[in-house]
Every structure is written in structure tokens, then in C-alpha cells.
């Protein structure tokens, strides 16, 4: 059992008595090697705490015309993202480089300048990241951090043999935990797919498996019960464009994961920019359906349809529609139906412009299926119950992942600081 001492570093606490301590600049220097001739084409990116390859020929997202200003980095460098520290306190900001390549020079890359085992120090900096140490160091409006400030950070140093043992042990333990997380995530993905197929099946085929069917003449719908109809969207729905011109409505809503929820920390009276902005927000009521028609060619994952359940205001960047007659189109059923269109990526074929943005003028010409109103209500009630059960299973598995991620963070911290010893 190690004899412990106070490390003198607030976020580390005690460490083994025989461990050393120095500022980061004692171990590392900044890597600055611009790709000025554009010869290096192995494009790398920092994603979820890992440095991964990225397709340099991809035309998706915001990519530069050339990569001459990118930094050439080497195996066993450490990449750190220190941008926007103030607004983003969740992202993992460190990554260990496993191959030579190029990465945006907006990131800080460091390389060792003495004989150390870099993977150990990556785990140590990862632990600092999880403890939110970097957020107290940045400056400026958006709280950026440069190497000069970062290099003064104090690090603990075990003997190099201990560094190797700790890193090898953590590699193995983290691989085991990551494997368990991946298995659970696969189960979540399966449940999400089951939920999507359940919605699509119910809203387009109904709840009677023996019903006579006919062709809907809608490409992404296929066959529907023979007694159902179909009409253009403009016959059944109208756009909601009531602006908050007097600023009286203060309950702001946000569109999140296929739902609309009250927006937190939205104090219009205390922020002149917000107070001016909300005059252009749309006022929406329960029963209104929100559609996110933005960036259709870049984002094929976002859930783009949500039912409003609380009166409030929401950015007019989103489309808001409502049924002209609730006795003809039930809002709950209509939302599930439009979600099925979203699942089939039907909206992605409708948008126009470079960024493919969908507006009501384009949407309204498309046809929508119309079951009898009593069936609409029955389908909505069935899906409410079914989706609630699926969501409960998904939430339980997300909690399992959260427990595993917390365990992973704790073992990294305990071993990189010497509170637990590799036997």
C-alpha cells in the first residue's frame, strides 16, 4: 500500500509520496507544423474524446477549400479543444493521436519533449477534463485557452514504469467498459428502430390487420386501408404565423428530440437582445405541430416533428402548422403521421435551395392520408401507450450507460492519481 501525500493540486488531492510534480511545459511543447503544401491528406477529427479519421473528400458539413492551414500531427501527440469553454461544458476535450495526419489548427496539439509514457498523461489530462479543470483557465468572451496559459497546469508524475502499468491497465478496463456500453447502445438503437417501425405501421396501416388495403399513391406510404382517404396538406392544415409583436408572451419553447419543452434561463426582460428577438417569435398553442425544415441536406438524423402541448413562443425559423378542423384531423394522430414521414425521410425530398430548407409553400402541396377521426384517435392512444413503454425501456438502458460512464471516469481518476495501485 502506497504512503500518500498532499499533491498540492486541488483537483487531485493526495497522491503517492514518491510521485513527482511539474508544470505541463516540463513534459510537453506545442506541436506547430502547418500543412503548407497540402501534401498530408489523412484528415483527423476530435470526436467524443477520440481522434478519428474523417473523409477528406466528403462534401457534407462545413469543410475548407484546402487544408494548408491545418496542423500535421503525429502518433502519441495529444489534441485538446479549448474553444467555447463558456458555453459547452459537456464535450470531451482531449484525444490521443494514434496515427499521423492533419487536424484543424483551432485545436491545441502537444508533443512530449522528455522520456515519458504519453498514454498515461493522456488519461491524466482526460481526468482533468472530466473534473472541468480547463473551464477555470480560459479567458475572453467565449473563454478560449491557449498553450501559454495551459502549459502552466501542474501535473503529477509517477515513475515511467508506473506510467506504463497504469496506462495498460486503464486501456484494458476502459475497453471492457466501452464494450458493455456499446452492447447497451445497440439495444437502445434496436428499441428506437422498433419504435419507429411501430409508429409507421400504425399510422399508415391502421390497427386492424385484416382490413382490405389499397394503394395510397404516396410513394413513402405504400398501401393503406381501403376506406381511408388522402388529401393535399393545404386542405387540412394551415400555417401558424402569429408573431409576438407586443412581446407580451414570455414563455419560450424549444424544439428538442422530437418534443417542444419550456426553454430554461430565458429572461427576456433582462437581456435587450433577447427582448428584441422574441418580437419575431411565433406564438403557438397546444395542438400546433412544429416542423424543423432546416438543413435537410446536412442532417438526416434529427427528429423534425413535435406537438406543442404548452402555449408559448418559439423561433420562427421552424414551421408551425395546425389542423383547420380537429374533427377532421386529430393533432396527436397527425403528429405521429408526420413523424412517420420524417422517419421515411420524405421531407428531405421536398426542401429547396443550397441548404435544402422546407417551407409551408412546398410542404402544403404534398398529400397526407386521412383515416376516419375515430380511428385517428384510437391509433394515437395506442401509440401513446406503446411508445411510453418503449421510451421507459430506453431510459432504463440510458441510465445503465450513465452508471458505466461514471464508473469509467472514477477508475481513471483513482489510478492516474495513485489512489489505487495497479497490482
Beta strands, then each sheet from edge to edge (+ up, - down):
strand 1: 4-6
strand 2: 14-16
strand 3: 20-23
strand 4: 28-30
strand 5: 44-47
strand 6: 50-53
strand 7: 71-73
strand 8: 78-80
strand 9: 94-96
strand 10: 101-103
strand 11: 108-112
strand 12: 154-157
strand 13: 213-215
strand 14: 223-225
strand 15: 229-232
strand 16: 237-239
strand 17: 253-256
strand 18: 259-262
strand 19: 282-284
strand 20: 289-291
strand 21: 305-307
strand 22: 312-314
strand 23: 319-323
strand 24: 367-370
sheet 1: 1+ 2-
sheet 2: 3+ 12-
sheet 3: 4+ 11- 8+ 9-
sheet 4: 5+ 6-
sheet 5: 7+ 10-
sheet 6: 13+ 14-
sheet 7: 15+ 24-
sheet 8: 16+ 23- 20+ 21-
sheet 9: 17+ 18-
sheet 10: 19+ 22-
end
